[in-house]
Amino acid sequence: MKKNTKKANNNSKARFVLDTARDRNNAAYIMMLVSCKDARLKYPTGVKIIPKSWDPSNQRAVPGLIKSINKKLEMLADLVDSYFEINIRANKPVQKEELRRHLLSKEGKEERKKIVKGDFFIGIEQLIQSAEKKLILNDGKKFSDGTIRNWRKTAATLERFLPDMSFEGITLRTYEDFIAWAGTQRVKEKYEFYSKNYIGALIKDWKSLLELSNKKGYHKNLIHRDKEFKQIGEKPKKVDLNEEEIQLLKYVEGLTSTQEIIRDRFLINLYLGLRISDFEKLTENHIDLVEETIKVSVTQKTKSSSINDLDPEIIDIIKKYNGKLPRQYHRNVVNKEIKLICKLAGINAQIEWNETRGNADVVQKKEKWKMISNHTARRSAVTNYKRMGIDDFDISNTMGVSIKTLQAHYNLSTEDESLARIRKAKLLKKGEGENGEIIIPTKEEISGIINPYVKL
């Protein structure tokens, strides 16, 4: 078989070299270099080759190997040389950008428009880097890693929406256009459209970045403070675990040793209802076995104290671990494993709700175990306290949460459960019978109509 021994034309204006970057297979792109009147053009050929298959002296693939590569290189070299000949006859110097556009046209490629990044993104990147280096602080402390991740995600989304966004150019029209654009975007290709709450979270971060950058002197645009420049959203679907489901979780079988530790730690917070940031730092030092209380002196979010009763269930778990608390795994591990644990426990009721995705109302359905997370423990504790009839003021003091926040976000009692509490209150109040006698209902009479989880 005759080998392809054609050598590169030494008189050609085009030279070919391997790019210094390598992919995971150690292959490199072949680049074409052409010296023009104003500058050297570095043109990507679009083909890769493994270095050992490249002949640098001939600037071609090793003879006999990958003929299509050499064919492509010869074609590009011919295009360059013919373009030079035409310009020489016209007594016209060859300019770098003109040659590049000529090659793209001959290859049938569209020229990429060079987009100048807006000063908004340049400024926000500087802001984020300063936050990472603790050069700017949030009330005297470092911005959390989660906050900074959200900022980067929001900045990337805004750059896809309007690459040349500038601080001073942001108006209410920009805000309205962003909402309209975001309604057409999908979480991932072939996945669902952005939800209304997801778009609202992006707007919230956008407003925060505009406010912080304004305070740092990056701009003087205060449009983000306009009442029309608001975070949009709808009430999200939340779930809690009632007493029956907690018992299912407590006695579930078939767990791994890691899952059992995660389950036991999660059970503790189902009774305490601490914020995740506080619960992750909970140690034996916070426990008073004599007073049977758990006290967190300074909560991370509100800087207030939190004290709670030490349930017998918590004491049993501490005894199980020889006077220690179960190990606290990373929250991402807990969020993943607690779903699987709840699935094994049979917490699989079908949850259905409506939400806005894109520009349409859609019905969402999920099995309950898929919606359980770290935060479910706090929400469940509050809701179960309400089911017991405990006053909002006492829950607020115990949980370290305002009554306003408590009523708006944490109480997931159903209408039936609220009605049961009202009926209980009425039964406990002294009333008169048909003959005017005083009637005080017994516990048995009350238990027949109130929620079965209410402790009497």
C-alpha positions in Angstrom: 0.0 0.0 0.0 1.4 3.4 -1.0 1.8 5.8 1.8 0.8 9.4 1.6 4.2 11.2 1.6 3.1 14.6 0.5 5.0 17.3 2.4 3.9 20.7 3.4 4.5 23.5 0.8 7.4 25.4 2.3 6.3 28.5 0.3 2.9 28.5 1.8 1.9 31.5 3.9 0.2 29.1 6.4 2.0 27.2 9.1 0.4 24.6 11.4 1.3 23.9 15.0 -0.2 22.1 17.9 -1.9 24.1 20.6 -0.4 23.8 24.1 -3.7 22.8 25.7 -4.5 19.0 25.9 -7.7 17.2 26.5 -8.2 14.1 28.8 -6.9 11.9 26.0 -3.8 14.1 25.5 -5.0 15.2 22.1 -4.4 18.8 21.0 -6.0 21.1 18.5 -4.1 22.0 15.4 -3.8 25.8 14.9 -3.0 27.6 11.7 -0.7 30.6 11.9 -0.6 33.3 9.2 1.6 36.4 9.3 -0.5 39.3 8.0 0.4 43.0 7.4 -1.0 44.2 10.8 -0.7 41.1 13.0 -0.4 37.3 13.1 -3.6 35.4 12.7 -4.1 32.3 14.9 -6.9 30.3 13.3 -8.4 27.2 14.8 -8.6 24.3 12.3 -11.2 22.5 14.4 -9.3 19.2 14.3 -7.4 17.4 17.1 -4.5 15.0 17.0 -2.4 13.0 19.5 1.1 14.5 19.5 2.9 11.3 18.6 0.8 11.2 15.4 2.0 14.7 14.4 5.1 15.4 12.3 6.2 19.0 13.3 8.9 19.2 10.5 6.2 18.7 7.8 3.5 20.3 9.8 1.1 17.5 9.0 -0.1 14.2 10.5 2.3 11.3 10.2 2.1 9.9 6.6 -0.3 7.0 6.4 -2.3 8.2 9.4 -5.6 10.1 9.5 -5.6 11.3 5.9 -8.7 13.5 6.5 -6.6 15.7 8.8 -4.0 16.4 6.1 -6.7 17.0 3.6 -8.3 19.6 5.8 -4.9 21.3 6.4 -4.2 21.4 2.6 -7.6 22.9 2.0 -7.0 25.7 4.5 -3.5 26.4 3.2 -4.8 26.7 -0.3 -7.4 29.1 0.8 -4.8 31.3 2.5 -2.4 31.2 -0.5 -5.1 32.0 -3.0 -6.3 35.0 -0.9 -2.7 36.3 -0.7 -2.3 36.0 -4.5 -5.5 37.9 -5.1 -4.5 40.7 -2.7 -0.9 40.9 -4.2 -2.3 41.4 -7.7 -4.6 44.1 -6.4 -1.6 45.6 -4.6 -3.5 45.4 -1.3 -2.0 44.2 2.0 -3.6 41.3 3.8 -5.2 42.3 7.1 -5.7 39.8 9.9 -9.4 40.4 10.4 -10.2 40.4 6.7 -8.4 37.1 6.2 -10.2 35.6 9.2 -13.6 36.6 7.9 -12.7 35.2 4.4 -11.7 31.8 5.9 -14.9 31.7 8.0 -17.0 32.5 4.9 -15.2 29.8 2.7 -15.7 27.2 5.5 -19.4 28.1 5.8 -19.1 29.2 9.4 -20.9 32.2 10.9 -18.7 34.9 12.4 -19.2 35.1 16.2 -20.2 38.6 17.3 -17.8 39.9 19.9 -19.9 40.9 22.9 -18.5 43.5 25.2 -19.3 42.5 28.8 -21.3 45.1 30.6 -19.8 46.9 33.6 -22.5 45.3 35.8 -20.8 41.9 35.5 -17.3 43.3 35.9 -18.4 45.1 39.1 -20.3 42.2 40.5 -17.4 39.8 40.0 -15.2 42.2 41.9 -17.8 42.4 44.6 -18.1 38.6 44.9 -14.3 38.2 45.0 -14.2 40.8 47.8 -16.9 38.9 49.7 -14.9 35.7 49.3 -11.8 37.3 50.7 -13.8 38.9 53.6 -12.9 42.4 52.3 -16.6 43.2 52.6 -18.7 41.8 55.4 -22.3 41.1 56.3 -23.0 42.8 59.7 -19.4 42.1 60.7 -19.2 38.5 59.5 -18.3 36.7 56.3 -21.0 36.2 53.7 -21.9 32.5 53.7 -20.7 30.2 51.0 -24.3 29.5 50.0 -25.0 33.2 49.5 -21.9 33.7 47.4 -22.9 30.6 45.3 -26.3 32.1 44.7 -24.8 35.4 43.7 -22.7 33.7 41.0 -25.7 31.7 39.8 -27.7 34.9 39.5 -25.0 36.8 37.8 -24.5 34.0 35.2 -28.3 33.9 34.5 -28.4 37.7 34.1 -25.4 37.6 31.7 -27.3 35.1 29.5 -30.3 37.5 29.6 -28.4 40.7 28.8 -24.6 40.3 28.3 -24.0 44.1 28.0 -25.9 45.0 31.1 -24.6 48.2 32.8 -25.4 49.5 36.3 -26.8 52.7 35.1 -28.8 51.1 32.3 -31.0 49.0 34.5 -34.6 50.2 34.5 -38.1 48.9 35.3 -38.3 47.8 31.7 -35.1 45.7 32.2 -36.8 44.1 35.2 -40.0 43.4 33.3 -38.1 42.0 30.3 -36.1 39.8 32.6 -39.2 38.2 34.1 -40.6 37.6 30.6 -37.3 36.1 29.4 -36.9 33.9 32.5 -40.4 32.5 31.9 -39.1 31.0 28.7 -36.0 29.3 30.2 -35.7 25.7 31.4 -33.8 24.5 34.4 -31.9 22.2 32.0 -32.5 21.3 28.4 -35.7 19.1 28.1 -36.4 19.9 31.8 -39.2 22.0 33.3 -39.4 25.7 32.9 -38.2 28.0 35.7 -40.8 28.2 38.5 -42.1 31.5 39.6 -40.3 31.1 43.0 -37.0 30.4 41.3 -37.3 33.6 39.2 -38.2 35.4 42.4 -35.1 34.1 44.1 -33.0 35.4 41.2 -34.6 38.8 41.5 -34.0 38.8 45.2 -30.2 38.2 44.7 -30.2 40.8 41.8 -31.7 43.4 44.2 -29.1 42.4 46.9 -26.2 42.8 44.5 -27.5 46.2 43.3 -27.9 47.4 46.9 -24.5 46.2 48.0 -22.7 47.5 44.9 -24.5 50.9 45.4 -23.3 51.1 49.0 -19.7 50.3 47.8 -19.8 53.2 45.3 -20.0 51.1 42.1 -23.0 53.1 40.8 -25.8 55.6 41.8 -28.8 53.7 40.2 -31.5 53.1 42.9 -34.1 51.5 40.6 -33.9 48.3 42.7 -35.5 50.2 45.6 -38.6 51.0 43.5 -41.7 49.3 44.9 -42.4 47.9 41.3 -38.9 46.2 41.3 -40.1 43.5 43.5 -39.4 39.8 44.2 -42.2 37.7 42.7 -43.3 34.3 43.9 -46.1 32.2 45.2 -46.6 30.2 48.4 -44.4 27.1 48.0 -45.7 23.6 49.0 -44.2 22.5 52.3 -44.5 19.3 54.2 -44.1 18.2 57.8 -44.0 14.9 59.6 -46.9 14.2 62.1 -46.6 12.0 65.1 -47.6 8.8 63.3 -45.0 9.4 60.6 -42.3 10.1 63.3 -43.1 6.7 64.8 -42.7 5.1 61.4 -39.3 6.8 61.1 -38.3 5.8 64.6 -39.0 2.1 64.0 -38.0 1.7 60.4 -35.8 -1.3 59.6 -33.2 -2.1 57.0 -31.0 1.0 57.5 -27.3 1.1 57.1 -25.2 2.2 60.1 -24.7 5.6 58.6 -28.5 6.0 57.9 -29.3 4.9 61.4 -27.0 7.7 62.8 -28.6 10.3 60.5 -32.1 9.1 61.4 -31.4 9.3 65.1 -29.9 12.8 64.8 -32.9 13.9 62.7 -35.3 12.5 65.2 -33.8 14.7 67.9 -34.5 17.8 65.9 -38.1 16.7 65.2 -38.6 17.3 68.9 -36.3 20.4 69.2 -37.0 22.3 66.0 -33.7 24.1 65.9 -32.5 26.0 62.8 -30.1 23.8 60.8 -27.2 26.3 61.4 -27.7 25.9 65.2 -28.5 22.2 65.2 -25.3 21.3 63.3 -23.3 22.9 66.2 -25.4 21.2 68.9 -23.1 19.2 71.3 -23.5 17.5 74.7 -22.4 20.8 76.3 -25.8 22.2 75.5 -27.6 19.5 77.4 -28.6 19.7 81.0 -29.7 16.2 82.1 -30.6 17.4 85.6 -33.0 20.1 84.4 -33.9 18.0 81.3 -33.3 20.9 79.0 -31.3 21.8 75.9 -30.1 25.4 75.6 -28.4 27.2 72.8 -27.1 30.4 74.2 -26.6 32.4 71.0 -28.4 31.3 67.8 -26.4 32.0 64.6 -29.2 33.8 62.7 -30.9 35.9 65.4 -28.2 36.0 68.1 -30.9 35.2 70.6 -31.1 32.3 73.1 -33.2 29.1 72.6 -34.2 26.7 75.3 -36.3 23.5 75.0 -37.5 20.6 76.9 -35.5 17.4 76.8 -38.1 14.9 75.6 -37.8 11.3 76.8 -37.2 10.2 73.2 -34.1 12.5 73.0 -32.9 11.0 76.3 -33.3 7.5 75.0 -31.2 8.4 71.9 -28.5 10.0 74.0 -28.4 6.8 76.2 -28.1 4.7 73.0 -24.9 6.6 72.1 -23.4 6.3 75.6 -24.2 9.9 76.7 -23.2 11.4 73.4 -25.2 12.9 70.6 -25.2 11.0 67.3 -22.7 12.3 64.8 -23.7 15.3 62.6 -23.1 14.6 58.9 -22.8 17.3 56.3 -26.2 18.8 55.5 -26.0 17.6 51.8 -25.5 14.0 53.0 -28.4 14.4 55.4 -30.7 15.8 52.8 -29.9 12.9 50.5 -30.1 10.1 53.0 -33.2 11.3 55.0 -35.2 11.0 51.8 -34.2 7.4 51.4 -34.8 6.7 55.1 -38.3 8.1 54.9 -39.0 6.1 51.7 -38.0 2.9 53.6 -40.3 4.0 56.5 -43.2 4.1 54.1 -43.8 7.8 54.2 -45.0 7.9 50.6 -48.3 9.8 50.6 -49.0 11.4 47.3 -48.6 15.2 47.6 -50.2 17.3 44.9 -50.2 21.1 44.4 -50.3 23.8 41.7 -47.4 26.1 40.8 -46.5 28.4 38.0 -43.8 27.2 35.5 -43.0 29.4 32.6 -46.3 31.1 31.7 -48.5 28.2 32.7 -50.2 26.7 35.8 -49.0 23.2 36.2 -50.0 20.4 38.6 -47.1 18.9 40.5 -47.2 15.5 42.1 -44.5 13.9 44.4 -44.4 11.2 46.9 -43.9 12.8 50.3 -40.5 11.2 51.1 -39.0 13.1 48.1 -39.9 16.4 49.8 -38.3 15.7 53.1 -35.1 17.7 53.9 -33.1 19.0 56.9 -35.5 21.9 57.4 -38.5 19.6 57.6 -37.6 18.8 61.2 -38.0 22.4 62.4 -41.2 22.8 60.5 -42.6 19.6 61.9 -41.7 20.5 65.5 -43.5 23.8 65.2 -46.6 22.3 63.5 -46.8 19.4 66.1 -46.6 21.9 68.9 -49.5 23.7 67.4 -51.4 20.4 67.1 -50.8 20.0 70.8 -52.5 23.4 71.4 -49.3 25.1 72.5 -49.5 28.9 72.4 -47.7 30.8 69.6 -45.9 32.9 72.2 -44.4 29.8 73.9 -43.4 28.3 70.6 -41.8 31.6 69.6 -39.7 31.7 72.9 -38.7 28.1 72.6 -37.8 28.1 68.9 -36.2 31.6 68.8 -38.5 32.7 65.9 -40.8 35.7 65.7 -44.6 35.1 66.0 -45.0 36.8 62.6 -42.5 34.4 60.9 -44.0 31.5 62.9 -47.5 32.1 61.6 -46.5 32.9 58.0 -44.1 30.0 57.4 -44.1 27.3 60.0 -47.6 26.3 61.0 -48.8 23.6 58.5 -51.9 22.6 60.5 -54.8 21.6 58.3 -58.3 23.1 58.5 -59.5 19.9 60.2 -56.8 20.3 62.9 -57.6 23.9 63.5 -61.3 23.0 63.8 -60.4 20.3 66.3 -58.6 22.8 68.5 -61.5 25.2 68.4 -63.9 22.4 69.4 -61.5 21.4 72.2 -61.5 24.9 73.6 -65.3 25.0 73.5 -65.6 21.7 75.3 -63.1 22.6 78.0 -65.2 25.7 78.8 -67.9 25.1 81.3 -71.4 24.9 79.9 -74.9 24.4 80.9 -77.0 21.2 80.2 -80.7 21.1 79.5 -81.7 21.4 83.1 -79.2 24.1 83.9 -76.6 21.8 85.5 -72.9 22.6 85.0 -71.2 20.2 82.5 -67.5 19.6 82.4 -66.6 17.2 79.5 -64.3 14.3 80.3 -61.0 13.6 78.4 -62.8 10.7 76.7 -65.4 13.0 75.4 -62.8 15.4 74.1 -60.6 12.8 72.5 -63.5 11.6 70.4 -63.5 14.8 68.3 -60.1 16.3 68.5 -57.0 15.4 66.5 -55.7 12.0 67.6 -52.2 13.5 68.0 -53.2 16.0 70.7 -51.8 15.0 74.0 -54.2 15.3 76.9 
